[in-house]
Amino acid sequence: MTEEAVEFVRWPRETGRRQHFEARGVLRILLVDSDAAAPICADPREDWVRVPVSRQDLLARMTALRIRAQAQSRPCLTPGGLLRMSGRSVPVSPTECGVLELFVAGYGHVVNRAALEERITRVAAAPATRNALDLHIKRLRRRVEGLGLQITTVRGHGYILQASGPSRAVIDTADRQSTGD
């Protein structure tokens, strides 16, 4: 996996550039002029340093920014039955939790139908039919939509839970083969 690029923005001179990167979800570090007020960075994809800054300090900030952004960009399933993503959450049923455990563990990768059907059978204590899985997927699609996630069908292989919109993962043949689907 490659490291996500970090852009540098002179603050406050390059306000437009900051907004451009923010709208596109680009990681960025604001290089704050020595006489400028400190900015408030509420976005986990943004940080700031006052210039001049040492190379070592700048590298540390870049690493911390990447870690924060990555932590914010993965869904999390709580033991209490909440699916969380980027500070938002939705409640899910025990059966949906069982299915989501597979999706969260393999976030961004294909989860095959057989594994999902087996999980429903185990959690619901009843054989999972094709229609039962389809119904659970339909319900989950609606639930995860509000979190900026989507469940996509990978015909002949299964499903993939991924971010919706422009940052969505690309499904390729190598990804399908690496998960055994």
DABEL-V817254 format. One record per residue. N is the residue number from 1. RES is the residue in one small letter. PSI is psi in degrees with one decimal (NA if undefined). BURIAL is I if it has 16 or more other ideal C-beta (glycine too) atoms within 10 Angstrom, else O. Layout:
BEGIN
N&RES&PSI&BURIAL ; N&RES&PSI&BURIAL
END
This chain:
BEGIN
1&m&131.4&O ; 2&t&152.9&O ; 3&e&139.9&O ; 4&e&137.5&O ; 5&a&146.6&O ; 6&v&127.4&I ; 7&e&151.1&I ; 8&f&134.9&I ; 9&v&125.5&I ; 10&r&126.3&O ; 11&w&131.7&I ; 12&p&5.5&O ; 13&r&-34.3&O ; 14&e&49.1&I ; 15&t&-43.2&O ; 16&g&-39.8&O ; 17&r&-40.1&I ; 18&r&-47.1&I ; 19&q&-38.9&O ; 20&h&-49.3&O ; 21&f&-39.2&I ; 22&e&-44.7&O ; 23&a&-26.5&O ; 24&r&1.3&O ; 25&g&24.3&I ; 26&v&137.0&I ; 27&l&137.3&I ; 28&r&148.2&I ; 29&i&127.0&I ; 30&l&127.4&I ; 31&l&99.5&I ; 32&v&126.7&I ; 33&d&148.4&O ; 34&s&-28.4&O ; 35&d&4.1&O ; 36&a&152.1&I ; 37&a&147.8&O ; 38&a&133.3&O ; 39&p&158.1&I ; 40&i&119.0&O ; 41&c&93.3&I ; 42&a&-16.7&O ; 43&d&126.1&I ; 44&p&-7.4&I ; 45&r&15.2&I ; 46&e&144.9&I ; 47&d&175.3&I ; 48&w&156.2&I ; 49&v&150.8&I ; 50&r&134.5&O ; 51&v&144.9&O ; 52&p&152.6&O ; 53&v&143.7&O ; 54&s&153.7&O ; 55&r&-41.7&O ; 56&q&-45.4&O ; 57&d&-40.4&O ; 58&l&-42.5&I ; 59&l&-39.0&O ; 60&a&-42.6&O ; 61&r&-40.4&I ; 62&m&-43.0&I ; 63&t&-46.6&O ; 64&a&-39.8&O ; 65&l&-44.4&I ; 66&r&-41.3&I ; 67&i&-46.4&O ; 68&r&-44.5&I ; 69&a&-41.0&I ; 70&q&-41.1&O ; 71&a&-34.4&O ; 72&q&-18.7&O ; 73&s&7.3&I ; 74&r&137.4&O ; 75&p&155.2&I ; 76&c&135.7&O ; 77&l&120.5&I ; 78&t&156.6&O ; 79&p&-24.5&O ; 80&g&1.3&O ; 81&g&33.6&O ; 82&l&133.8&O ; 83&l&123.7&I ; 84&r&144.3&O ; 85&m&126.4&I ; 86&s&44.2&O ; 87&g&-1.3&O ; 88&r&160.2&O ; 89&s&157.9&I ; 90&v&142.7&I ; 91&p&146.8&O ; 92&v&151.9&I ; 93&s&165.4&I ; 94&p&-39.8&O ; 95&t&-42.7&I ; 96&e&-36.5&I ; 97&c&-44.9&I ; 98&g&-43.7&I ; 99&v&-45.2&I ; 100&l&-29.4&I ; 101&e&-41.7&O ; 102&l&-42.4&I ; 103&f&-42.7&I ; 104&v&-42.6&I ; 105&a&-34.5&O ; 106&g&32.6&I ; 107&y&127.0&I ; 108&g&-0.2&I ; 109&h&157.1&I ; 110&v&133.6&I ; 111&v&122.9&I ; 112&n&155.2&I ; 113&r&-41.6&I ; 114&a&-42.4&O ; 115&a&-40.7&I ; 116&l&-43.3&I ; 117&e&-41.0&I ; 118&e&-40.2&O ; 119&r&-43.3&I ; 120&i&-42.0&I ; 121&t&-43.9&I ; 122&r&-45.1&O ; 123&v&-42.7&I ; 124&a&-8.5&O ; 125&a&36.6&O ; 126&a&148.7&O ; 127&p&134.2&O ; 128&a&123.3&I ; 129&t&168.2&O ; 130&r&-41.8&O ; 131&n&-36.4&O ; 132&a&-44.6&I ; 133&l&-45.0&I ; 134&d&-40.3&O ; 135&l&-43.4&O ; 136&h&-41.2&I ; 137&i&-42.7&I ; 138&k&-46.3&O ; 139&r&-42.8&O ; 140&l&-36.5&I ; 141&r&-43.4&I ; 142&r&-40.6&O ; 143&r&-44.7&I ; 144&v&-17.9&I ; 145&e&-42.1&O ; 146&g&-11.1&O ; 147&l&5.1&I ; 148&g&26.3&O ; 149&l&162.8&I ; 150&q&153.0&I ; 151&i&119.3&I ; 152&t&138.0&O ; 153&t&132.0&O ; 154&v&95.0&I ; 155&r&127.1&O ; 156&g&-2.4&O ; 157&h&-45.4&I ; 158&g&-135.9&I ; 159&y&160.1&I ; 160&i&132.9&I ; 161&l&125.8&I ; 162&q&168.6&I ; 163&a&142.7&I ; 164&s&163.3&O ; 165&g&-161.5&O ; 166&p&-23.7&O ; 167&s&9.2&O ; 168&r&142.6&O ; 169&a&151.6&O ; 170&v&130.8&O ; 171&i&121.7&I ; 172&d&169.5&O ; 173&t&-40.5&O ; 174&a&-38.2&O ; 175&d&-43.1&I ; 176&r&-43.0&I ; 177&q&-34.7&O ; 178&s&-21.3&O ; 179&t&1.8&I ; 180&g&23.8&O ; 181&d&NA&I
END
